[in-house]
Amino acid sequence: MHPKPCPSPPVYQVQPIPININAQSLLSESLEFPVQRETMDEATFLRHLADAVDYWMQHRMEQLMSLCYTLDVSESAVADAFHPAAPEPANLGLARLLYARQIQRLETKRTYKTPPLDDENAW
């Protein structure tokens, strides 16, 4: 029996990121790797992120999967990234998923503002 072929990786559209918060700084904090203060281009950042993901895959896999769960990265997309027939190495595929998801989260936060709570017990 032949293994099921891995579907093509999803294509994500990169949206502009707010100046004061960006996906690069949030992901670098989450994965504990430093990034330069000046914003690097997306390709360079993804290479650094893929290296960090590779380290986490080798030494902190449970925490990496917990981060994927916390960021609400699609479980099936993560499985596709780890599939043996995936079109790119798992660390790069997962780095792309994390980056795209963080951009989506920032866009959602920018689009949907919630008013601050006046009552400390209102939560």
C-alpha positions as a printed NumPy array, in Angstrom:
array([[  0.   ,   0.   ,   0.   ],
       [  1.38 ,   3.426,  -0.953],
       [  1.271,   6.368,   1.452],
       [ -1.215,   9.069,   0.655],
       [  0.484,  12.002,  -1.152],
       [  0.895,  15.163,   0.834],
       [ -1.252,  18.048,  -0.387],
       [  0.396,  21.218,  -1.602],
       [  1.227,  23.66 ,   1.18 ],
       [ -1.317,  26.437,   1.667],
       [ -0.563,  29.751,   0.031],
       [ -0.723,  32.681,   2.402],
       [ -1.017,  36.301,   1.463],
       [  1.225,  38.461,   3.614],
       [ -0.535,  41.591,   4.793],
       [  1.134,  44.774,   6.042],
       [  2.004,  44.545,   9.718],
       [  1.364,  47.359,  12.215],
       [  4.542,  49.301,  12.917],
       [  4.563,  48.971,  16.708],
       [  3.983,  45.189,  16.819],
       [  5.113,  42.673,  14.248],
       [  4.96 ,  38.938,  13.734],
       [  8.742,  38.656,  13.707],
       [  9.188,  40.056,  17.203],
       [  6.286,  38.02 ,  18.615],
       [  7.555,  34.752,  17.152],
       [ 11.154,  35.429,  18.126],
       [  9.995,  35.965,  21.722],
       [  7.862,  32.801,  21.667],
       [ 10.702,  30.657,  20.308],
       [ 13.395,  32.437,  22.322],
       [ 15.655,  33.476,  19.472],
       [ 16.961,  36.996,  18.974],
       [ 16.148,  39.122,  15.956],
       [ 17.785,  42.352,  14.962],
       [ 16.046,  45.516,  16.088],
       [ 15.7  ,  46.718,  12.528],
       [ 13.164,  44.608,  10.684],
       [ 14.72 ,  42.015,   8.4  ],
       [ 13.076,  40.92 ,   5.177],
       [ 10.604,  38.067,   5.254],
       [ 12.86 ,  35.485,   3.555],
       [ 15.728,  36.113,   5.996],
       [ 13.388,  35.986,   8.961],
       [ 11.847,  32.705,   7.753],
       [ 15.342,  31.165,   7.487],
       [ 16.09 ,  32.2  ,  11.086],
       [ 12.667,  31.016,  12.228],
       [ 13.138,  27.67 ,  10.447],
       [ 16.463,  27.218,  12.276],
       [ 14.776,  27.938,  15.611],
       [ 11.928,  25.543,  14.768],
       [ 14.517,  22.88 ,  13.863],
       [ 16.152,  23.302,  17.273],
       [ 12.776,  23.094,  19.011],
       [ 11.878,  19.984,  16.997],
       [ 15.057,  18.291,  18.22 ],
       [ 15.05 ,  19.477,  21.842],
       [ 11.63 ,  20.836,  22.818],
       [  9.045,  19.146,  20.606],
       [  6.242,  19.156,  23.197],
       [  6.656,  22.881,  23.787],
       [  6.695,  23.534,  20.039],
       [  3.429,  21.627,  19.592],
       [  2.004,  23.518,  22.561],
       [  2.925,  26.792,  20.852],
       [  1.179,  25.634,  17.663],
       [ -1.897,  24.815,  19.736],
       [ -1.769,  28.154,  21.575],
       [ -1.471,  30.084,  18.308],
       [ -4.304,  27.951,  16.868],
       [ -2.288,  26.687,  13.905],
       [ -4.35 ,  24.181,  11.93 ],
       [ -3.645,  20.66 ,  13.158],
       [ -4.025,  19.245,   9.653],
       [ -1.601,  21.856,   8.269],
       [  0.956,  20.863,  10.933],
       [  0.46 ,  17.191,  10.012],
       [  0.967,  18.071,   6.339],
       [  4.21 ,  19.917,   7.203],
       [  5.507,  16.762,   8.934],
       [  4.385,  14.4  ,   6.163],
       [  7.323,  12.542,   4.559],
       [  6.183,  13.644,   1.083],
       [  5.905,  17.32 ,   2.053],
       [  7.413,  19.623,  -0.594],
       [  9.788,  21.294,   1.889],
       [ 11.542,  20.302,   5.128],
       [  9.256,  20.136,   8.164],
       [ 11.042,  22.938,  10.007],
       [ 10.555,  25.345,   7.09 ],
       [  6.932,  24.303,   6.554],
       [  6.164,  24.763,  10.231],
       [  7.991,  28.102,  10.295],
       [  5.804,  29.299,   7.401],
       [  2.661,  28.149,   9.225],
       [  3.652,  29.905,  12.461],
       [  4.53 ,  33.125,  10.649],
       [  1.33 ,  33.151,   8.586],
       [ -0.801,  32.434,  11.652],
       [  0.85 ,  35.193,  13.654],
       [  0.177,  37.653,  10.824],
       [ -3.469,  36.535,  10.77 ],
       [ -3.734,  37.055,  14.529],
       [ -2.233,  40.552,  14.307],
       [ -4.593,  41.47 ,  11.479],
       [ -7.574,  40.258,  13.506],
       [ -6.463,  42.266,  16.542],
       [ -6.013,  45.332,  14.372],
       [ -9.405,  44.901,  12.685],
       [-11.529,  44.021,  15.719],
       [-10.891,  46.319,  18.649],
       [-12.386,  45.445,  22.019],
       [-13.206,  48.225,  24.436],
       [-11.32 ,  48.131,  27.734],
       [-13.213,  46.75 ,  30.696],
       [-14.22 ,  49.358,  33.261],
       [-15.118,  46.862,  35.966],
       [-12.294,  44.587,  37.159],
       [-14.841,  41.795,  37.734],
       [-16.386,  42.104,  34.258],
       [-14.269,  39.376,  32.705]])
